[in-house]
Amino acid sequence: MRLTRRAMWKGGMALCGGAVLKSLPAGAKTPDCASDSLHSVQTGFECLRSDRYEILRGRKVGLVANPTSVGRNLHHIADIMHADAGFDLHAIFGPEHGFRGSAPAGQSEAPTRDPHTGVMVYDIYNIAGARLDAILRASGIDMMVFDIQDVGSRFYTYISTLYDTICACARLGLDYVVLDRPNPVSGQRVEGPVLDPHFSSFVGRQAIPIRHGMTVCEIASLFNECFVPAVTGRPVRLRHVGMKGWRRDLFFDQTDLPWIPPSPNMPTVQTAIAYSGTCLFEGTTMSVGRGTAMPFLYLGTPDLDAAAWRDRLEAANLPGVAFRDVAFSPSAFVDKGKMDHGVQIVITDRNSFESVRTGVTLISTLRGLLPSLPWGGNSRTFDLLAGTDTLRHQLDQGIGPAAIIQSWQDGLARFGAMRNKYLLYG
């Protein structure tokens, strides 16, 4: 469903057409540490603050936030906003891991009153529909503000919380403001299968690919115009506060912003770059390195010939990545206390590295090294992460990565044409 600009909130959603998916020149490299050439970036929050919170004045504001929601001085924006006069920080809403980040993967913090601000904190992790509507209604807010650092992957659940709260606010007639932050893995590359709506879940609400190449403001606008009206009957009254100084080709560590781990197992930008591919292993019986110093960069399982797997991966000649055979013993999660054998993913050129292609190749090259491909449980988790069961069937049938990736291209082209309308940065 398409909306005219007249149907959008005056002063709200800004649409930028004409942007295209770009390819960098062959051999182009970005150093992992660019400390001598950092780009100054102001986040959406800093721009909002410099405008003295004009759009929040006189409102009862609800804030969706987590530990990444910080100002330039690393103070949490809830603390900063609470101390500033002019509007009412009325309620706080915590996503996966919670508002203060004390909960592990797949969990959240219990509702409580925040000791720093005295504001009530509500748990909205994986809550949608009528239950979420009831929570927002009971909170007494009349405007929602979202400010969380995303990592650029469809199955990273913060954008599902973004989508769910946009839908709830549309149903309740509440205004919605998104404060932008960088896509930490840059905003150029788009990868992976576009989600089949039959596989919609909290790790993928709508038909976008695994690596979407958008910032949270951009994807909020896409959600709101392209998907929300079909669910709620109308879009939310959406405004966004964009960044200053960010470009689509920038990785997070090329900015002067501090990296705050968006979740306990996302310690570095390098982890985020690999995550869109290696998180597929969360749908298998293998360890993804949770409980080690290298989550999503170590992959393994007991009784695997790690050197043979490494050799197959090297023979695949994947761009921008190298592999080392490793042994590791996770201290938590899958294979806790066991000795796993597998590989370490080392990204050598992140501009040419293809995360989802690498993830598919990692699984494909396990054929014959294990009794069968290691789907977890009834394989449902893998299908939800992939956004389709087609990928699993292709891998089971021995279809090679090149043919698998080719099968995605029509869907990616359609998504790319839709996505271009909402890109805010060059």
N, C-alpha and C positions, 0 to 999 in steps of 0.2 A: 504493500500500500504506500503510495507516494503522498506527501503533504506539500502544500504550497507554503511559501515563506509567510504568507499572510496568516496561516494557521499556527505559526510559531510565535512564541512569546516575544514581544517587541524588546529588542536589546538583548535577546537570548542567543540561540544557537547560531553560530557563524559557520557558513559552509564555504569551503575552498575547493573549487573545481580545477581541473587541468593538471593535478599532480599525477605522476605516473610511477610505477614500480621501476626502480633504477637498478642497473647492474654496474658494479665497479669494474675498472679495468683489470684484466688478468694480471695476477701477481701483486696487486695492490695490497699493502699490509698496514695494519694499525698496531702500534706497539701496545703491549699489555699495560705499560706504565708510561703515560704521556705527561709527566709532571711538569715539563718545561713548556707545554703548549696547551694548558687547560683553558677551556672556554667558560667564560662567566655565564652562568645560567641563574635566572630568577624563577623559582617555582611559582605555581599559581597562588599558593598561600602568601608568598612574599609580595606578589603583585596585589593581592587582595588587601594585605596589611598596609602597603604603601598608599592604597586608596582609602585608608581609614575605615575599612569594612563597610563601605557605603551601601552595598546591596543587602547587607545583613541588618541594618539599623531598624529598630522597631519590631524585629521578628523574634519568635521563639524558635531558636535554632537547634536542630538535632545534628550531631556530628558522627559520621562513620569514619573511624580512624583506628590506627594501630601504632606500634612503636616507630614505624617509618614516617609518621606524620609529625615532622619536626621543622622548626624554623632554622634560619641560618646559624643561630647560636646553639643548635642541638636541643633546645628546650622543646617539649612537646607542644604542639599547637593548641591543644585543649587548655594547657596551663597559660599559654600566652593569651588566648582568646578570653579566658575567664578573667584574667587580670585587666583586660582592656574594657573600658566603658563604652556604651553606645548600643549594645545589643545583649540579648539574653541567651547564653549558652545553656539551653534548657535540658538537654539529654544527650547521652553518648551511646553509640551502638558499636558493639564489638564483633568482628568477623571471625573466621578461623584463627586459632591461636589466642584470640581475645584482644581486647583493647590495649592492655599493657603487655601482651605477648608472653604470658606465663604458661599457656597451654600447648601441649605437643600436637603433632599432626593429627587431623581428624577430630580435634576436640576444641573446646572454647572455655571461656571463663564464666562462672555463674554470675547472674545479675547481682549487682552490689552498688553501693554508693562510693564513688571515687574519693579516696582520702585526700587527694591533692586539691580538688576543685569543689568537692561536696555535691557534684552533679551525679544523678542516677545513671548507671551504666547498664544497658540491656544487652543480653546475648541474642544475636540474630544469625548465628552461624547455621547455614543450611536450613533456614526458615523462610518460607515463601507463602504466597497466597493469603488466605483468610487469617492464618496464625500471625503472619507478619503485619497484616493490616491492623489486627487487634493490638499488637505491641506498639505500633506507631500511634494509633489513636489514643491509647492509654498514656503515652508519654506526654501528650499535650503540645507537641511541636506544630509549627505551621510552615517550616522550611527545613529541608534536609541539605546538609553539606557533606560531600564525599572527598576525602583526601587520603589516599593510600598509594604507596609505591607498588606498582605492578611489575611483572617480569616479562611480559610479552607473550605468554603462552595461554591458549584457550583453557587448559585444565587447571591453571593456577586460580584458586577459587575466589579471589578478591573481585574479579570482574563478574562472577556469578552473583555475588552479593550486590555489586553495583547494579546489575540488571534487575535483580529481585526488588531492590529498594526503589528503583525507578518505577517499576510496575506498581508497587504499593502506593507510592506517592501519586501516580497518575489516577489510581482508583479513588484515593482519598482527597484529591484536589489540592495536594501540597506542592509548593514550589521546590525545585531541585537545583542545586549548584554543585558543579564539579570543579575542583581545583587540580590543575594539571601538574604532572611530574614526568620526567623523561621515560621513554621506553628504554630500559637499560641495555638492551641488546641491539640498539639502533632501530630506526623505523623504516627500513627499506625492504628487507627480505620478507616474503610471505611464503609459507611452506605447509605441506601436509594436506590430508583430505579435509574437505569442507564437511562439517558435521551433518549427518543424516538426522532429521528431526525425530526419527524413531529412537535415537540414542541420546536424546536430551536428558541431562542430569545436572547435578551440581558441579561436575567437572566439564560442563559444556551446555549452556542453556540454548544457544541459537546457532544458526548455520554460518559459522565462521571457521577458518582453518586453524590448525594447531598453533602455528606461529603467525599472528595476525598483523604485525608490523604497524601497530597503532598505539597512541597514547590513550590514557583513560578518558580525556575529554573527547578525543576523536571517536573512540568506540562507544562512549555514552551517546553521542549524537547519532551514530549509526544505529545503535539499539533502539533509540527513542523514535526515530523516523521509520525504520524498516521493519521492526518487529513488535514493539510495544503496543501500537494501536490494534493489532490483530488479537492481542491478549486482553487488553483492558478497555478497548473501544475508543481510546484517545491517547495522544502522547502526553507526557508530563510537561509542565511548564519548566523548561530546562534552560539554565544559563551555565556558561563555563567561564572560568578565569584561566586564560592560557599562560604559558611561560614566555619569558623574554630571553633570547640568546641561545635557545636550543635549535639544533638542526637534525634532520632525519639521519644523517650519516654518523652522528655522534654516539659512541658507546658511553655508558655512564661514567667510566673512569677517565674520560676525556673532558668531563665537566669539572667545575670546582665544587661540586656538591659532595657531601660526605655520604659514603655508602653505609646504610643501616640495613642489616640483614632483614629482608621482608618476612622471613620465617626462619625457624631454628636451623633448617637444613639448606639454607640459601646463603652461605657465608660470604661468597665473593661474586663479582661480575662474571668471572670465568664459569662458575657454577650455573649462573643464569643463562649463559650462552649455550651450554650443553643441554640444559634442562628440557627444551622442547623435544629433543630426541630421546634422551636417556630416561625421562620419566615414563616412557612406554613400558619400561621394565617393572614399574609398579604393578602392572597387570600380569606379571609372571611370578614364578616361585623363587626367582633369583634376588639376591641382595642388590640394592642400588647404592650401597655404601652408607646408608643411614647408620649412625653409631660409629662412624669413623671420621677422620679429619677431611675426607674427600667425598662427601655425599654427591651423588649423581655424576661423579667422575670415576668412581670405582664401581665395577659391575662384576659379580661372580657368584659362584655356588660351589659347594663341596663336590669332589669327584669330577672336576672338569679339567681337561688338558689345556691349561692357560696358554702355553706356548703355541699350541696348534691353532687356537682361536686367534691369537695375535698374528700368526703367519697368514691366516686367511684374510684378516682385516687389512694387513699390509698389501696383500695381493689385489685387494679391491681398489687401491689407489684413490681413496677418498680425498677430496680437496681440503686443505687447511687443518688436518688432524693427523696425529701419530698415536701409536698404541704401545703400551708397555705391559708385559705379563706381570701380574702381582699376586701375592697372597695377603689376605687381610682377615681380621677377626672382628666383626662388628660387636660393639658393646651394648647394642640395643636393636630393637626391631627384628627384621628378618635375619635368621642365622645367628642370633645373639649367642656369643660364646663359642661359635663354631669357626673352623678355619675354611675360608672361602678361597677359591682360585679363580682368577679372571683377568681383566685388563683394566688399566688406567687410561682414561681418555685425556690426551694432551692436545689442546687447541694451539696450532702453530700459526695460523693465519685466519683470524676471525672474520675477515671480509669475504673470504672464499668458502669458509666452513658452512656446510649445510646441515643443520642440526637434525632435522627429521630424516633426511636421507641417511645420515650416519646412524640414527637409531634403528631404522629399518634394516640397514646392512648388518648392524651388530646382531640383530635377531636372526636374520637370514643365514649368516655364517655359522650359527650354532647347529645347523642341520648336520646330523651324523656325529657330532661331538657329544650329544646327549641322546638318550633313548627316544625322545620326542621333543618338539619345541615346548618350552616350559610354561605353558599357560597356567595361570593361577586359578584355583577353584573351578568354577564352571566356565571360565574365560570371559565372563561378563565384565569384569573390571577392565580388562584389556580393551574390549569393544567400546566401553564408555570413554576411555581415554582417547582411543583412536577416533571416536565419533562415528563408528561404523563397524560392522563385522566383516566387511569386505577385505580389509587389510589382513586380518587373521587368516581368513580362508586363502588368500593369495599366498601368504607365507607357508601355510600348511601344504599347499599344492606345489611348492618349490618354484613359484614365479619369482624371477630375479628382481632386485631393487629398481633397475632401470625401467622395466615394464610397469612395476607398481607405481612409480613416480609419474610415469607418462599417463597412467589412468586417472590421475588427479587433475590434469591440466585444464580440462574444460571447466570444472568446478572452480578452480583457482582463477581462471580468466573472468568468469561471471562475478566472483567475489571482488576481484581487483577493480572491475568497472564500477561496482557499487561503492567500494572503499574509497576510491579516488575523490568522491564528492565530499568526503568528510575530513580530508587531510588539512591540517591547519598550519603546517610548517614545511618549509622547503628543504 
